[in-house]
Each structure stands twice: as structure tokens, then as C-alpha cells.
Amino acid sequence: MAAFHYHHHHHHYPHSDLRRLFHRLTIASSLSILCFSLVYLLTGCCESELSENTDIKTPTREFLVSGWQYERNGTSVEREVTTALGEDAFSGHPGLEANSSGKEWTATRRLPQALIIGVKKGGTRALLEFLRLHPDIRALGSEPHFFDRHYARGLDWYRSMMPKALDGQIVMEKTPRYFVTVETPARVHAMSKDVKLIVVVRDPVTRAISDYTQIISKTPDIPPFESLAFKNRTNGEIDSLWSPLWIGLYAQHLERWLAWFPRTQIHLVSGERLISDPAGELGKVQDFLGLQRIVTDKHFYFNKTKGFPCLKKPEGSSKPHCLGKTKGRMHASIDREVLQRLREFYKPHNQRFYQMAGQDFGWQ
């Protein structure tokens, strides 16, 4: 960041300094592209995929690229500066000269103002990657699991994990487990009673199968779905405490959050519509966050192989980008009767959830 602090006593910026600044910005942005391509080539995938399920033990490590701080968020301070420049330098505001405090120019680590709290296998990674296209969103790439696993490390540790952000920008993270962990709502409330909460929900039956499919990929010798889903296969009694089924009881989880936060601070995203109409769902999320609708249908194309919307031009790259290999897996095939029994089981829960949510998600 040091590269950017010009200390002039009379806060006057001669043209030569501006020129030098833009020269620096140009160098920085080419560095950024270079660095991104290197990372891309070396890892063969995006950073977010690498850190998807990693549990972070240490604060963000940063390394300097010729005096510019790089963060694991894949965006560097130089983007923050350009954002700030873009707003002031050319809009006829006195901008540079008027800025005596220097505060608007400094990117700082702040606690998040918004959280994606759930649900696992609902489409949270897709939502986060789509939102990161917005210049006013600064999002942590990995899942910090602060409120559920690492709460004892304290808010200062949590803040140290966050990407740096300018004044107008919104800092956010996603940890899908928050939605279903009992202690979390009170802890989040203690950090901020004004935080905005986003939950991506998806048909609980397909969500459960997706969850089970993910478990298979990590534990190949797991018993078949049926034997875990039922307490008693003969009378069809379901084990609603088995994690893949329990997570889908959205009404009971939402109820816990509503004990701490008003419904207006919780935004529900349809996981199905996030795939069929990403721009529409993102428009609503941007409205909820109080941001201009900058991410629109121009940003997406539909990839038939993956069955997913992909990004035409992700941040810092000219290559189109789809989510990583672990996304959009082929689901394990489950017996028709079993599916029918599960739909029956979830029906009353879904109805109750629709009432609490004030919207019908149309799950069959």
C-alpha cells in the first residue's frame, strides 16, 4: 500500500504526480494480470476452488509484488485504488485536492457487513463468485468458519482474515454451516445487529443427494444412501437427524435466525433460479445489499456440459471461467420410491418454510 501514500503538506497534486500515479497503476494492473495467469497455470484452477473446504488456521498471508500488496482474494490493492480513482478523479469533483483526510484512499480490514450463511450444496460458491464481479464487493475466497468452529480466536482474528476494503465497499464471507449451527445466530448478532444475511436454498431432496454425493467423493466406502436415510426401511421411518436430511429442514433453522434478526435482514436466494436465471437472482441480491445492479446477464453464458451458468470474464482474467471440478457433479442415482418417500417427508416442512419466507420455491 505504501506505494500509494503521497505525503504533500499542502495536499496539492501536481500533474507529474498524477502521471506517476497512473504509470504505477498501469504497471500494477499488468502485474495483476501476470500474477493471475501464473496462478492459473500453476494450479490449473481458480483460487476459490482450492480453498473451498480448507479450514484456515492462520491469518491471510500476503506477499508484496513490487510494493503492491497482494491478497489471496485474487484482487489486489491496486484495484481498490483504481476504483477510488474512477469515482473521483474524472467526475468533476475536486477529488484529489479536496481529499485532505486521506481516509477514502486507505483500504482497511473491517468486519463483514454481509454473510452468506447457507446452505451447504445450495449454490453458495456460485453466488459468491458471481457477486465478486461487483467492484463494491470485497469477499473472502475461503470459508473461515469463524462463528461455528473458531469463535474462541476472537473478532480481531476474524477481522485479520478479511480482505482490505475502501469506505463504500461491502466486505463479506460465506460459510454455509452457519445456517444450521445452533450457537451462530447469537454470535453473529453480537458482532453486528445490522449485518445482512443471505441464504441460498435448494430443493431439500436434491440438496441431500448432492450432499451424499460429496460425501462419497471423500469417503468411497460409505453405506448406500437408503441405509443412512431411513431408521427403518420397512416402515419408511426417516432418520431426520442424518446430516444430509437435517440440513434441509429449512424452517427450523430459519426460525433460530429469526429469533435474533428481523426478516428484512435475511435474503433468500433460490438455488434453482440461480442456475436458470443467474442475472435475475443477482439483481435481487444487489438490491438487498444496497448496491447498484452492475452484475447483469452480460456477465453470464450457459455451459451445457456443466449444466451451469459460467462467467464470461471473471475478475482479473480475459478467459471465461466456470466453477471448479467439484461443482456440478453427477449425482448418485437413488431409487424412485426412496425419492418419493423423501418428498413426502419434506412436504410439511417446505410448506412451513414457504410461509415463513413469504415465497413459494416450487419444490416438488
ZALUM-597881 format. One record per residue (C-alpha): residue in three letters; x, y, z; residue number from 1. Coordinates in steps of 0.05 Angstrom, whole numbers, plus 5000, padded with zeros to 4 digits. Each point is the difference from the previous one (the first is absolute). Layout:
REM residues N
   residuo     c1     c2     c3   num
       ala      X      Y      Z   NUM
...
//
This chain:
REM residues 364
   residuo     c1     c2     c3   num
       met   5000   5000   5000     1
       ala   5059   5044   5014     2
       ala   5008   5011   4926     3
       phe   4939   5043   5002     4
       his   5010   5047   5059     5
       tyr   5023   5068   4975     6
       his   5012   5046   5058     7
       his   4994   5072   4976     8
       his   4994   5052   5053     9
       his   4954   5044   4961    10
       his   4959   4942   4971    11
       his   5012   5023   4929    12
       tyr   5012   4949   4945    13
       pro   5041   5027   4941    14
       his   4987   4967   4933    15
       ser   5066   4965   5001    16
       asp   4979   4964   5063    17
       leu   4934   4979   4969    18
       arg   5038   4975   4940    19
       arg   5046   4961   5044    20
       leu   4940   4971   5037    21
       phe   4968   4977   4935    22
       his   5065   4972   4977    23
       arg   5003   4961   5064    24
       leu   4928   4977   4992    25
       thr   5015   4975   4930    26
       ile   5059   4961   5024    27
       ala   4960   4973   5058    28
       ser   4943   4977   4956    29
       ser   5046   4964   4952    30
       leu   5033   4968   5060    31
       ser   4932   4979   5023    32
       ile   4984   4966   4934    33
       leu   5069   4967   4999    34
       cys   4992   4975   5070    35
       phe   4930   4974   4986    36
       ser   5023   4962   4938    37
       leu   5058   4970   5039    38
       val   4953   4977   5056    39
       tyr   4952   4973   4947    40
       leu   5055   4962   4964    41
       leu   5031   4972   5063    42
       thr   4936   4977   5034    43
       gly   4959   4986   4939    44
       cys   4940   5029   5034    45
       cys   4974   5058   5038    46
       glu   5021   5018   5070    47
       ser   4931   4993   5027    48
       glu   4997   4928   4980    49
       leu   5064   4985   5037    50
       ser   4976   5032   5063    51
       glu   4929   4975   4996    52
       asn   5003   4952   5059    53
       thr   5064   5021   5032    54
       asp   4999   5019   5071    55
       ile   5042   5061   5011    56
       lys   5047   4999   5058    57
       thr   5041   5062   4987    58
       pro   4985   5072   4983    59
       thr   5003   5020   4927    60
       arg   5071   4996   4976    61
       glu   5018   5054   4951    62
       phe   5060   5008   4957    63
       leu   5023   5063   4967    64
       val   5006   5007   4925    65
       ser   5045   5061   4991    66
       gly   4969   5037   5058    67
       trp   4928   4982   4984    68
       gln   4965   4956   5050    69
       tyr   4969   4937   4972    70
       glu   4947   4962   5037    71
       arg   4974   4930   4991    72
       asn   4934   5031   4980    73
       gly   5028   5003   4931    74
       thr   4991   5075   4998    75
       ser   5053   5048   5020    76
       val   5003   5068   5031    77
       glu   5012   5029   4931    78
       arg   4928   4984   4982    79
       glu   4977   5037   5062    80
       val   5039   5061   4980    81
       thr   4974   5000   4929    82
       thr   4929   4993   5027    83
       ala   5011   5061   5043    84
       leu   5033   5038   4943    85
       gly   4944   4982   4952    86
       glu   4949   5032   5046    87
       asp   5036   5065   5015    88
       ala   5054   5015   4951    89
       phe   4958   5009   4938    90
       ser   4932   5019   5025    91
       gly   5013   5074   5008    92
       his   5006   4994   5075    93
       pro   5059   5036   5030    94
       gly   5018   4929   5020    95
       leu   5074   4997   5009    96
       glu   5011   5070   5025    97
       ala   4939   5000   5046    98
       asn   5019   4936   5033    99
       ser   5036   5025   5061   100
       ser   4987   4943   5047   101
       gly   5025   4947   4954   102
       lys   4949   4953   5032   103
       glu   4963   4983   4935   104
       trp   5066   4978   4970   105
       thr   5018   4950   5053   106
       ala   4976   4929   4995   107
       thr   4991   4969   5069   108
       arg   4980   4933   5028   109
       arg   4930   5003   5027   110
       leu   4951   4949   5029   111
       pro   4950   4976   4947   112
       gln   4936   5038   4988   113
       ala   4969   4941   4964   114
       leu   5004   4925   5007   115
       ile   4979   4942   4956   116
       ile   4979   4953   5056   117
       gly   4972   4941   4961   118
       val   4984   4950   4977   119
       lys   5051   4947   4986   120
       lys   4993   4975   4928   121
       gly   4950   5055   4986   122
       gly   5042   5041   4951   123
       thr   5039   5043   5049   124
       arg   5066   4996   4963   125
       ala   4966   5019   4935   126
       leu   4966   5059   5034   127
       leu   5065   5024   5031   128
       glu   5039   4996   4935   129
       phe   4944   5036   4963   130
       leu   4998   5055   5053   131
       arg   5075   5010   4997   132
       leu   4991   5030   4931   133
       his   4971   5061   5035   134
       pro   5053   5053   5012   135
       asp   4969   5019   5067   136
       ile   5003   4930   5028   137
       arg   5062   4975   5036   138
       ala   4991   4927   5016   139
       leu   5044   4949   5036   140
       gly   5013   4942   4953   141
       ser   5002   4944   5050   142
       glu   4950   4981   5055   143
       pro   5027   5026   5066   144
       his   4952   4961   5045   145
       phe   5009   5054   5054   146
       phe   4932   4999   5034   147
       asp   4994   4924   5001   148
       arg   5071   4973   5009   149
       his   5050   5055   5016   150
       tyr   4959   5048   5043   151
       ala   5050   4994   5057   152
       arg   5052   5034   4956   153
       gly   4962   5065   5008   154
       leu   4976   5056   4955   155
       asp   5069   5029   4989   156
       trp   5023   4935   4969   157
       tyr   4937   4999   4958   158
       arg   5012   5071   4977   159
       ser   5071   4983   4981   160
       met   4973   4947   4952   161
       met   4959   5051   4961   162
       pro   5023   5031   4935   163
       lys   5016   5074   5003   164
       ala   4944   5045   4977   165
       leu   4988   5074   4985   166
       asp   4946   5041   5034   167
       gly   4941   4986   4955   168
       gln   5015   4926   4989   169
       ile   4964   4942   5032   170
       val   5041   4946   5034   171
       met   4971   4930   5001   172
       glu   5016   4927   5010   173
       lys   4963   4935   4991   174
       thr   4997   4940   5047   175
       pro   4938   4957   4985   176
       arg   5004   4965   5067   177
       tyr   4979   5063   5037   178
       phe   4928   4991   4980   179
       val   4993   4933   5037   180
       thr   5044   5010   5061   181
       val   4961   5017   5063   182
       glu   5048   5050   5033   183
       thr   5013   5040   4937   184
       pro   4942   5050   4997   185
       ala   5014   5028   5069   186
       arg   5075   5006   4984   187
       val   4988   5035   4934   188
       his   4951   5047   5035   189
       ala   5054   5016   5052   190
       met   5047   5021   4943   191
       ser   4947   5042   4965   192
       lys   4925   5005   5007   193
       asp   4997   5034   4931   194
       val   5037   4947   4961   195
       lys   4965   4977   4936   196
       leu   4990   4925   4994   197
       ile   4993   4961   4935   198
       val   4975   4928   4996   199
       val   5001   4961   4935   200
       val   4947   4945   5006   201
       arg   4988   4942   4954   202
       asp   4950   4942   4997   203
       pro   5018   4961   5063   204
       val   4995   4933   4964   205
       thr   5050   5017   4944   206
       arg   5042   5037   5052   207
       ala   5004   4937   5042   208
       ile   5021   4958   4940   209
       ser   5052   5052   4981   210
       asp   5026   4999   5072   211
       tyr   5004   4924   4999   212
       thr   5035   5002   4933   213
       gln   5052   5047   5030   214
       ile   5009   4952   5059   215
       ile   5012   4941   4952   216
       ser   5055   5039   4966   217
       lys   5036   5007   5067   218
       thr   4980   4933   5031   219
       pro   4992   4949   4944   220
       asp   4981   4942   5047   221
       ile   4938   5036   5029   222
       pro   4936   4957   5007   223
       pro   4946   5011   4947   224
       phe   4956   5062   5005   225
       glu   4938   4960   5020   226
       ser   5032   4966   5059   227
       leu   5020   5068   5028   228
       ala   4936   5038   4984   229
       phe   4953   4950   5034   230
       lys   4997   4980   5072   231
       asn   4956   4943   4979   232
       arg   4996   4983   4926   233
       thr   4938   4955   5007   234
       asn   4953   5052   5031   235
       gly   5034   5058   4963   236
       glu   5020   5037   5064   237
       ile   5050   5053   4982   238
       asp   5062   5019   5040   239
       ser   4991   5075   5000   240
       leu   5063   5009   5041   241
       trp   5045   4973   4946   242
       ser   5037   5063   4978   243
       pro   4981   4999   4926   244
       leu   4926   4997   5019   245
       trp   5004   5045   5062   246
       ile   5031   5058   4962   247
       gly   4939   5001   4954   248
       leu   4952   5016   5058   249
       tyr   5004   5074   4981   250
       ala   4941   5024   5041   251
       gln   5030   4978   5066   252
       his   5068   5031   4983   253
       leu   4969   5065   4976   254
       glu   4959   5004   5064   255
       arg   5064   5002   5041   256
       trp   5027   5059   4958   257
       leu   4933   5037   5005   258
       ala   5007   4999   5075   259
       trp   5059   5047   4991   260
       phe   4990   5037   4935   261
       pro   4941   5032   4965   262
       arg   4975   4967   4937   263
       thr   5021   5062   4961   264
       gln   5073   4985   5015   265
       ile   4996   4930   4971   266
       his   4999   4991   4925   267
       leu   4982   4932   4970   268
       val   5028   4980   4933   269
       ser   4970   4943   4960   270
       gly   5056   4952   4982   271
       glu   4960   4975   4940   272
       arg   4989   5070   4973   273
       leu   5073   5017   5012   274
       ile   5014   4949   4945   275
       ser   4941   5015   4954   276
       asp   5003   5076   5007   277
       pro   5065   5021   5033   278
       ala   4992   5073   4981   279
       gly   4930   5004   5029   280
       glu   5020   4970   5067   281
       leu   5063   5044   5002   282
       gly   4959   5062   4986   283
       lys   4959   4986   5063   284
       val   5062   4986   5042   285
       gln   5033   5065   4977   286
       asp   4936   5038   5018   287
       phe   5000   4967   5068   288
       leu   5072   5021   5012   289
       gly   4983   5071   4978   290
       leu   5047   4996   4940   291
       gln   4991   5023   4929   292
       arg   4980   4943   4954   293
       ile   5067   4992   4966   294
       val   5001   4924   4992   295
       thr   4949   4986   4944   296
       asp   4986   4948   4946   297
       lys   5059   5028   4960   298
       his   5045   4964   5050   299
       phe   4973   4929   4989   300
       tyr   4996   4947   4948   301
       phe   4970   4931   5010   302
       asn   5047   4941   4996   303
       lys   4961   4939   4976   304
       thr   5053   4949   5020   305
       lys   5002   5025   5072   306
       gly   4926   5018   5001   307
       phe   5020   5065   5034   308
       pro   5005   5073   4984   309
       cys   5073   5021   4993   310
       leu   5034   5067   5001   311
       lys   5020   5032   4934   312
       lys   5056   5040   5031   313
       pro   5016   4987   5072   314
       glu   5039   5052   5040   315
       gly   5071   5008   4977   316
       ser   4995   4954   4940   317
       ser   4979   5003   4928   318
       lys   4984   4925   4999   319
       pro   4929   4976   5013   320
       his   4995   4962   5066   321
       cys   4956   4945   5027   322
       leu   4999   4976   5072   323
       gly   5050   4946   5017   324
       lys   5000   4925   4989   325
       thr   4964   4986   5066   326
       lys   4939   5040   4977   327
       gly   4943   4971   4960   328
       arg   5017   4928   5015   329
       met   4958   4943   4972   330
       his   4954   4980   5057   331
       ala   4997   4930   5028   332
       ser   4938   4966   4973   333
       ile   4948   4988   5053   334
       asp   4941   4953   4998   335
       arg   4934   5033   4977   336
       glu   4960   4976   5061   337
       val   5053   5029   5046   338
       leu   4996   5067   4966   339
       gln   4924   4998   5005   340
       arg   5004   4985   5074   341
       leu   5049   5058   5011   342
       arg   4955   5049   4963   343
       glu   4942   4978   5044   344
       phe   5043   5009   5061   345
       tyr   5022   5071   4981   346
       lys   4932   5024   4976   347
       pro   4973   5028   5066   348
       his   5069   5029   5017   349
       asn   5003   5034   4932   350
       gln   4930   5028   5008   351
       arg   5018   5030   5066   352
       phe   5064   5028   4971   353
       tyr   4961   5033   4942   354
       gln   4955   5034   5052   355
       met   5058   5026   5041   356
       ala   5036   5022   4937   357
       gly   4939   5032   4968   358
       gln   5016   4965   4935   359
       asp   4988   4933   4967   360
       phe   5063   4968   4973   361
       gly   4960   4949   4960   362
       trp   5036   4937   5024   363
       gln   4964   4936   4982   364
//
